[in-house]
Amino acid sequence: MEKTKTVWVDPQKKYGILKIEDEVFGASFHPIEITSSEPWKYSIINNLWYTTYNGARQYFRVKTNPHVVRGRMVKINLDNEMLSMNT
């Protein structure tokens, strides 16, 4: 079963990185677009996933990417119940 452990968000709370732990695959990191921070709602960008935080962070650094993050991402610890995915 998957379990959300951590979210990193940019200063504008528009984009972030979601860490999910899985019994089979270990940890995976997903670039997300945040639609609401109260309660936290997000969508995973293009169903992308990376094996490291730095891999997911690199996604936002590509110059041809329309999703641009300015500034340092801040780590937020969340419980599973507090985070929901938009469909």
C-alpha positions in Angstrom: 0.0 0.0 0.0 1.2 3.5 -0.9 1.8 6.1 1.8 2.5 9.8 1.3 5.4 10.9 3.5 6.5 14.3 2.5 5.7 17.2 0.2 8.0 20.0 -0.8 6.3 23.2 -2.1 7.6 26.3 -3.8 7.2 29.7 -2.2 4.1 30.5 -4.2 2.5 27.1 -3.3 1.9 26.4 -7.0 4.2 23.5 -7.6 5.8 20.9 -5.5 7.3 17.4 -5.2 5.5 14.6 -3.6 7.3 11.6 -2.0 5.4 8.3 -1.9 6.6 5.2 -0.2 5.6 1.8 -1.5 6.3 -1.6 0.0 7.4 -3.0 -3.4 9.2 -0.1 -5.1 10.5 1.9 -2.1 10.2 5.7 -2.5 9.2 7.6 -5.6 9.1 11.3 -6.2 6.5 13.0 -8.3 6.4 16.7 -9.6 2.9 18.1 -8.8 0.8 21.1 -9.5 -1.0 22.3 -6.4 -4.6 23.5 -6.9 -5.4 24.2 -3.3 -3.4 24.4 -0.1 -6.5 24.3 2.3 -7.1 21.4 2.1 -4.1 20.3 0.1 -5.1 19.2 -3.4 -2.8 18.4 -6.2 -2.4 16.7 -9.6 0.7 14.8 -10.7 2.3 16.5 -13.8 2.2 14.2 -16.8 2.2 11.1 -14.5 5.9 11.6 -14.1 7.9 9.9 -11.3 11.5 9.8 -10.3 13.6 7.7 -8.0 15.2 10.7 -6.2 14.2 14.1 -5.0 16.9 15.7 -7.2 15.5 13.9 -10.3 12.1 15.4 -9.7 13.6 18.8 -8.8 15.5 18.7 -12.1 12.2 18.5 -14.0 11.4 22.1 -12.9 14.8 23.3 -14.0 14.5 22.4 -17.7 14.3 25.7 -19.7 11.7 24.3 -22.1 9.4 23.3 -19.3 6.2 25.4 -18.9 6.2 24.7 -15.1 8.8 27.0 -13.6 9.7 27.1 -9.9 11.4 30.2 -8.5 13.1 29.9 -5.2 13.7 27.2 -2.7 11.2 24.4 -2.0 10.1 24.0 1.6 9.6 20.5 3.1 6.2 19.9 4.7 5.4 16.7 6.6 1.8 15.5 6.0 -0.5 12.7 7.0 -2.2 10.7 4.3 -5.6 12.1 5.2 -4.5 15.6 4.7 -3.5 15.2 1.0 -5.9 14.4 -1.8 -5.4 14.1 -5.6 -7.6 15.9 -8.1 -9.1 14.0 -10.9 
